[in-house]
Amino acid sequence: MLTQFSRTELLLGQEAMQKLASCRVAVFGIGGVGGYTVEALVRSGVGAIDLIDDDKVCLTNINRQLYATRKTVGQYKVDVAAERIAEINPKATVRTYKTFYTPDTADQFDFSQYDYVVDAIDTVTGKINLVLQAQAAGTPIISSMGAGNKLDPTAFQVADIYETSVCPLAKVMRKELSRRGVKSLKVVYSKEKPLTPIDEADVKQLERNLSQNENMPKRAERRQIPGSTAFVPPVVGLIIAGEVIKDLTKAL
């Protein structure tokens, strides 16, 4: 009998599809990268997904984020995502958390219940804690490194964190994870050097404008806002989804 997953089943097989339908994946951060990861996981047949993100859609998300349209501006991203998932696969189980993940909010999550964890958040302390929590629970995790200020979607690759180079975020993560005794971490990263904003004065004005937007998280005021495009973050998100699907089904 034909189903919405029939074409995927032709490649992965019935047993793999049954396995995916029984899996629960947690995606932390559903912006430019994580939104496309969620999309691909749902369309691949993953049966249960937890969405963790406290942001609302804002106007400047529209250039790159799957859930961002003029219609959804002002809505919570997890709510928009849950509605879209229901339209793709009504049988999927979705749990949403309007939570900014930090070490202080980590106790809201039982990592042992997940079959896989996706780290698509953008704060170092949060990323490190995600890795520690997932590995302590014996749960596979994959992390997105820096996708902002980059223009070459073909430069991204999958590697262990200790095999990375050039990427500034990966450099910080290598140092901090090594200090904590973490032996390995699968990541998606690029060796493309981050670009410098064209006009610093224009960037500062944009940051001031963004910080005044009622939907812009207050934490954005404390760091430089990177440039981004419609074609880089989605590629990272899709690569991550592919790795998750392969890892969940490779033992079959």
N, C-alpha and C positions, 0 to 999 in steps of 0.2 A: 504494500500500500504506500502510495506517495505521501510524504510529509514535507514540512518546510525544511527539514534537514536531510532530505534524500540525496542531494548533490554532495553534501559533506560525507554522508555515510558511504558513498561510492569510493571515497579515498581512505577513510579511517576505519570503516567496517562497523557492523552492528554492535559488537561488544564494546567498542570505544565510545559509541554514541550513548549506550546505556551507562557507561562509566561517567561520562560527562554530565548526564542528566542527574546523577546522584551526587555530584560534587558541589561543594560550597566554596566560593572564592570571595575574598574580601578585597575591595579596591579602595585604597586610601588616597583620596584626591581624585576628583572627576572633572578636572579642567581640560586643558588642551590635550594632554597626554592621556589621562585616566578615562576621559569620556569615550575616546575611541577604543580603548582597551575594553571597557564595558560593552560597547556596541559589538565588537568582534566576539567576545565571550558568549554573549546572549545569542548571537546569530550562529554560533558554533554548537549550541545546545547545552551549555552549562546550566544546570537546573536551579541553582540557588546563588544569589549574589548579595553581598552586603556592601552598601554604598556609604562612604564616610567622607563628609565634606560640609563645612559650615557656611560656605559662600552662597551668595545670591548671584544670579546672572546680572552682569552689568553691560553697558553699551559696548565697551572696549573688548569684551569677550567675543563679540560676533565675528571678528576677523579669523578666528581659529577654533572655537570651541563648539562641539557638536550640538550641545543643548542650548546654545545661545542664538536666539532670534529676536526680532523686535517684539514679538508676542510674549517671549518668556522673560524679558528684562524685569528684574525685581523679584522673580520667583526663586525659591531655593533650588539649587542645582540638583540635589538628590530627589526632590519631588518631580522635577521635570524628567529626570532620568528614569524614575520608577514608572511614570506614565508611559514613556516611550518603550520601556521593556515590556510592559503589559500589552502593548500593541504588536510587538514582535513575537513574543511567546507568552501567552496568558497563563501557561502552566508554570512559569518560572516563579520561584519564591524570592521576594525582594525585601530586605530589611534596610531601612534608611537611618542614618545617624547625622544629625545636624551638629557635628562635633568638629572642633579644630583639634587635630590629634597632636598631643604633646605628652611628655612623661606624666604630667598631672592628670591627663584624661585616659591614660592607657588602661586603667583598671575597669573601664567600661567594656572591655573586649576580652573574650576568652579565645585566645589564639589556637588552642587545641581543637576547636570545633571546625577550623578551616582546613580545607585541602590545599589551599594555596593563598598567599598574600601578595598583593601588588602594591608597591610603594610608588605613588605618583604625587607625593607632596613635595613642598619646596623649602622646608626648613631643616637645617642640619640636625638639630636636636631631636626633632620628630623622626627623621629618617633613621638615625642611629637607634633610637628607642624601638622603632618598628622592627629593625633587624634583630635586636637583642631579644625582644618578646617572641618573635616568630621562631628564632632558632632555639630558644629555651623550650618552646612547645614542640619542637621537632617538625615544624611546618615549613615547607618550601616558601621562599620569598624571592622576588625579583625587584630590583630598584631602577628607577629612571634617574639618570644623571642629568646634567644641564642641557636643556633644549632651547633656552632663550638666547637671543642675540646670535642665532645661527641661521644659515641660508641653504646649506647643502644636506638634503634629506638622505642622499646616498652614502653619506659618511658615517652613519650610525651603525654600530655593530654590537654583538653580544660578547661579553667577556667576563672574567672574574675581576673583581674590583682591584686586585693586586697586579693585574696585567694592563691596567689602564694608564693613559698618559695624556698630557695636554689639558684635558678638561679640568677647570679649576675646582668644580664641585667634587669630582672624583678624587682629586688630590687631598682635599679636606677629609673626605670619607675614608680614604686609605689610612690616613694618619690616626683618625679617631677610632676606627674599628680595630686597628692594630693595637692601640693602647688598651683596648678592652678585650683583647684576646680572640677576636673574631678571625677565623682562619680563611674563610672564603665568603663571597657573596656574588651572585649572578647579577650583572647590571647591563643596561643598554646605554652606550655612551658614544661620543663622537670626538675625533681628534681635530676637528675643525676649530681653529682659534675663534673664540667669541669676538664678534664685531663690536666696535666702539660706536655709540650713537653718533649720528652725523653732526648734530648741533647741540651742544650741551645746554645752551640757553633754552632751546625749544624743549628739550627733555625735562628740564626743571619746571618749566611752565606746565607741561603735560602732567607731571607728577603732582603739582599743586592742584590742577583741575581734577585729577583722579581722586586725590585725597578728600576732595569736597563732595564727591559722589556718594550719596547715601548708601549705595550698595557696595562700596569699596571697603574691604576689611580694614580695620584700623591698623593691623600689623603692616599693611602695604606702605603706610606712611613712614615706616622706620627703615626702609631699604629702597635701593634704586629699582625702579620698575623696568624689567628688560623688554627689549623689542621682540616681537615674534611674528610668525607668518601663518598662513593657512595650510602650508604644505610640510612643515617640519614636525610640530608636535603630533599630528595624526600618524605620521610614519613611526615615530617612537612608540606610540600607543599600540599600533598594530603589530609591531615587532614583539612587544611585550606579550600581547595576547597570543601570538603564535607560539612563543616559548612556553606559556602556561599550558596551552592545549597539548603541545608535544610532550611536556613533562607529565601531565596527568594521564596520558594514554600510552606512554612509551613502554610500560611494563607488560602491556597486553600482547 
